[in-house]
Amino acid sequence: MKEIVDTYMADVCGRDDGETLREIGPRFGLKADKFLDVEKARETIEEIKRDTGVEVNYALTSLGTWRNPGTGEYLSIDGDWGGIGPDDPEEFFRQINNARLELRRPGGDVPKNEKWYAKIGGHFPEKLLPTLEAHSHLFDGLKIGAFRPPEFDLLDIKYKRLWEFCEEMEWPVLIHCSASNDQDCFRIFALAQRYPRARFCASHMGGDNPEKIEERVKSLRRARTPHRNFFLNTAVKDLETVRKAISIWPKVLDALVMGADIPFLSDDYSEAVKRMKDHFDGRELGKITANGKRFWGRPRRGGW
């Protein structure tokens, strides 16, 4: 393996996120020092290239501070979002994309092998769209994050302009899928049909539940073929789940892209790369890499 395309390497923290990490880390069973900042992420990639000769193309998203800077209150996944939700979408966007927005400072150039998702919550996409458009030159794709109640339907009319914008930008879209909500994956599959010029990835194989993943793959098999703009990433706890999916329907390999999901699945990126090598042969890894390039599409600003 000479090249890696990791479509979801890591959620990275900003320079001033120490207090936030100490607060939210335990929610994920993680210590604050397990999170990467941008510089640590880049150093990790350089180490892999130096030690193995493998070129890593990777995508990042901000972990986000999830705080109201005026009150110090953490943004809630329901309720009023700490007072800076729909009423102040610019500040909300800044809080959850802080690591990328910090790179506008001097010395903040982005390497050609690094891409960034703009992240939004799924509660009020129509109000975030103007802010997203204003900052779109800083990003390469969109991530709909975990903080989205299960009753929010991605096919709802309030998302329509967002998906049209992604088509106009030719952006890839990464959507977090809950292990407890099996509808996300099939709604994303429907989005891929409805918006053919955008590209959609159902993260965590559509939701990291091995039994449900098997059922999803069987449903996709009955649909005969994944659409060219529908993808599933490998961000699951046990890659044997992905191997089982391939054994159920080999053509699912045509939709697979790599997602290491640091630090939530591992805090050691070298180990994440090793896991991929241990679970997939050279032909499969080549296919996953090619799929990753197809997911990102035509580069907007160099690289890949």
C-alpha positions in Angstrom: 0.0 0.0 0.0 1.6 3.2 -1.2 -1.3 5.6 -0.7 -4.1 6.0 1.7 -7.3 8.1 1.3 -8.8 8.5 4.7 -12.1 10.3 4.2 -12.6 10.8 8.0 -9.3 10.7 9.8 -10.1 12.7 12.9 -12.1 15.3 14.8 -9.5 17.7 15.9 -9.5 20.3 18.7 -8.6 24.0 18.5 -5.8 25.8 20.3 -8.0 26.9 23.2 -10.1 23.8 23.7 -8.3 22.5 26.8 -11.2 23.3 29.2 -13.8 22.0 26.8 -11.9 18.7 26.4 -11.6 18.2 30.1 -15.4 18.6 30.3 -16.6 16.6 27.3 -13.8 14.0 27.2 -15.3 11.8 29.9 -18.6 11.8 28.1 -16.8 9.7 25.4 -14.6 7.8 27.9 -11.6 9.7 26.8 -9.0 11.8 28.5 -8.3 15.3 27.1 -4.8 14.3 25.9 -6.2 11.7 23.6 -7.6 14.3 21.3 -5.5 15.6 18.4 -5.0 19.2 17.5 -4.2 20.2 13.9 -0.4 20.1 14.4 -0.5 16.7 16.1 -2.6 15.3 13.3 -0.1 16.6 10.7 2.9 15.3 12.6 1.3 11.9 12.7 0.8 11.9 8.9 4.4 13.0 8.4 5.6 10.2 10.7 3.8 7.5 8.7 5.2 8.8 5.5 8.7 8.9 6.9 8.5 5.5 8.5 6.6 3.6 5.8 6.7 5.6 2.6 2.9 5.7 2.5 1.3 8.9 1.3 -1.7 9.7 3.4 -4.5 11.9 2.0 -6.8 12.7 4.9 -9.9 14.7 5.9 -10.5 16.5 9.2 -13.4 18.1 11.0 -13.4 20.3 14.1 -14.3 18.7 17.4 -15.9 22.1 18.3 -16.0 23.9 21.7 -19.8 23.5 21.9 -19.8 26.5 24.3 -21.5 29.8 24.6 -18.5 32.2 25.0 -20.6 34.7 26.9 -22.0 32.3 29.5 -19.6 29.4 29.4 -22.7 27.1 29.0 -22.3 24.0 26.9 -24.5 23.7 23.9 -27.3 21.3 24.4 -28.3 18.7 21.8 -31.9 19.8 22.5 -33.4 22.9 23.9 -31.9 26.3 23.1 -28.3 25.4 22.3 -27.0 27.5 25.1 -28.6 30.6 23.6 -26.5 30.7 20.4 -28.4 28.3 18.2 -31.0 29.4 15.6 -30.8 33.0 16.9 -27.1 33.4 16.3 -26.1 30.9 13.5 -22.8 32.7 12.8 -21.6 32.2 16.4 -22.9 28.6 16.5 -21.0 27.8 13.2 -17.8 29.4 14.6 -18.0 27.4 17.8 -18.3 24.0 16.1 -15.8 24.7 13.3 -13.2 26.5 15.5 -10.2 24.4 14.6 -10.5 25.2 10.9 -11.4 28.8 11.4 -8.3 29.3 13.5 -6.2 28.4 10.5 -7.1 31.8 9.0 -4.4 33.2 11.3 -0.9 33.8 10.0 0.8 30.5 9.3 -2.5 28.7 8.8 -1.9 27.3 5.3 -3.5 23.9 4.6 -1.4 21.1 3.1 -2.5 19.8 -0.3 -3.1 16.3 1.2 -5.4 17.7 3.9 -9.2 18.4 3.5 -11.7 19.8 5.8 -15.4 19.2 6.4 -17.6 22.1 7.5 -19.7 20.7 10.3 -23.2 21.7 11.2 -25.8 20.3 13.6 -28.9 19.0 11.9 -31.5 20.9 13.9 -31.7 24.2 11.9 -29.8 23.7 8.6 -31.8 26.4 6.8 -30.6 29.0 9.2 -26.9 27.9 9.0 -26.8 27.9 5.2 -25.9 31.6 4.8 -23.0 31.2 7.2 -21.9 28.0 5.5 -22.0 29.8 2.1 -19.9 32.7 3.5 -17.2 30.4 4.8 -17.4 27.8 2.0 -14.0 28.8 0.6 -12.3 27.4 3.7 -13.9 23.9 3.3 -14.0 20.9 0.9 -17.1 19.1 2.1 -19.9 19.0 4.7 -20.4 16.9 7.8 -23.7 16.6 9.5 -22.7 15.7 13.1 -24.0 13.4 15.8 -26.1 16.1 17.6 -29.2 15.4 15.6 -32.4 13.9 17.2 -33.5 10.7 15.5 -36.8 12.1 14.5 -35.1 14.7 12.2 -35.6 13.3 8.7 -32.8 14.1 6.3 -35.3 14.1 3.5 -37.4 16.9 5.1 -37.9 20.0 3.1 -35.8 22.1 5.5 -32.7 20.3 4.2 -33.5 20.8 0.5 -31.6 24.0 0.0 -28.6 22.5 1.9 -28.4 19.5 -0.4 -28.8 21.7 -3.5 -25.9 23.8 -2.2 -23.7 20.7 -1.9 -24.6 19.8 -5.4 -23.6 23.3 -6.6 -20.3 23.1 -4.7 -19.8 19.5 -5.8 -19.1 18.7 -2.2 -19.0 15.3 -0.5 -21.3 15.0 2.4 -20.4 12.9 5.5 -23.4 12.1 7.7 -23.1 10.6 11.2 -25.4 7.5 11.6 -26.6 6.3 14.9 -26.3 2.7 15.9 -29.8 2.9 17.3 -31.5 4.6 14.3 -31.6 2.4 11.2 -33.4 5.0 9.2 -30.3 7.2 8.6 -28.6 4.9 6.2 -31.7 4.4 4.0 -32.5 8.1 4.0 -28.9 8.8 2.9 -29.3 6.2 0.1 -32.5 8.0 -1.0 -30.6 11.4 -0.9 -28.0 9.9 -3.2 -30.8 9.1 -5.7 -32.4 12.5 -5.3 -29.2 14.6 -5.6 -27.0 12.8 -8.1 -24.3 15.6 -8.3 -23.6 15.4 -4.6 -21.9 12.5 -3.0 -23.1 11.1 0.3 -21.4 8.9 2.9 -23.3 7.0 5.6 -20.7 7.0 8.4 -20.1 4.0 10.6 -21.4 1.6 7.9 -24.8 3.3 8.4 -24.6 2.9 12.2 -22.2 0.7 14.2 -24.4 -2.2 15.1 -23.1 -5.5 13.6 -26.5 -7.2 13.2 -28.1 -4.1 11.7 -25.1 -3.7 9.3 -25.7 -7.2 8.0 -29.4 -6.4 7.4 -28.6 -3.1 5.7 -26.2 -4.8 3.3 -28.8 -7.4 2.5 -31.2 -4.5 1.7 -28.7 -2.9 -0.5 -28.1 -6.2 -2.3 -31.9 -6.4 -3.0 -31.5 -2.9 -4.5 -29.0 -4.5 -6.8 -26.3 -1.9 -6.8 -25.2 1.1 -4.7 -25.5 4.4 -6.5 -22.2 5.8 -7.7 -22.6 8.7 -5.3 -23.5 6.6 -2.2 -20.7 5.5 0.2 -20.2 3.7 3.5 -17.1 4.3 5.7 -15.2 1.8 7.8 -15.4 3.8 11.0 -16.6 0.9 13.1 -15.1 -0.7 16.3 -14.5 -4.1 14.7 -13.5 -4.3 11.0 -14.7 -7.9 11.0 -18.1 -6.3 10.7 -17.0 -4.9 7.3 -15.5 -8.2 6.2 -18.8 -9.9 7.0 -20.6 -7.2 4.9 -18.3 -8.0 2.0 -19.0 -11.7 2.3 -22.7 -11.1 2.2 -22.5 -8.9 -0.9 -19.1 -8.4 -2.5 -20.3 -5.4 -4.5 -20.6 -3.4 -1.3 -16.8 -3.0 -1.7 -17.6 -0.5 -4.5 -19.1 1.8 -1.8 -16.5 1.5 0.9 -14.2 4.3 2.0 -11.8 4.5 4.9 -12.7 6.3 8.1 -10.3 6.1 11.1 -12.5 8.3 13.3 -9.6 9.4 15.7 -9.8 9.6 18.7 -13.2 7.8 19.2 -12.2 4.5 17.7 -8.5 4.7 18.4 -6.0 7.3 19.6 -3.1 5.8 17.6 -3.4 6.5 13.8 -0.6 4.1 13.0 -2.6 1.4 14.6 -5.7 2.4 12.6 -3.6 2.0 9.4 -2.4 -1.4 10.6 -6.0 -2.5 11.2 -6.9 -1.7 7.6 -3.9 -3.7 6.3 -4.7 -6.6 8.6 -8.4 -6.8 7.4 -8.2 -6.1 3.7 -6.0 -7.5 0.9 -4.1 -5.4 -1.6 -6.8 -5.4 -4.2 -9.4 -4.4 -1.6 -7.3 -1.6 -0.2 -6.7 -0.3 -3.7 -10.4 -0.2 -4.3 -11.1 1.6 -1.0 -8.5 4.2 -1.9 -10.0 4.7 -5.4 -13.4 5.0 -3.8 -12.1 7.7 -1.5 -10.8 9.7 -4.4 -14.1 9.3 -6.1 -15.9 10.4 -3.0 -14.0 13.7 -2.9 -14.4 14.2 -6.6 -12.7 17.0 -8.6 -10.2 18.9 -6.3 -11.2 22.5 -5.6 -7.8 23.6 -4.3 -5.1 21.1 -5.3 -4.3 17.7 -3.9 -5.9 14.2 -4.4 
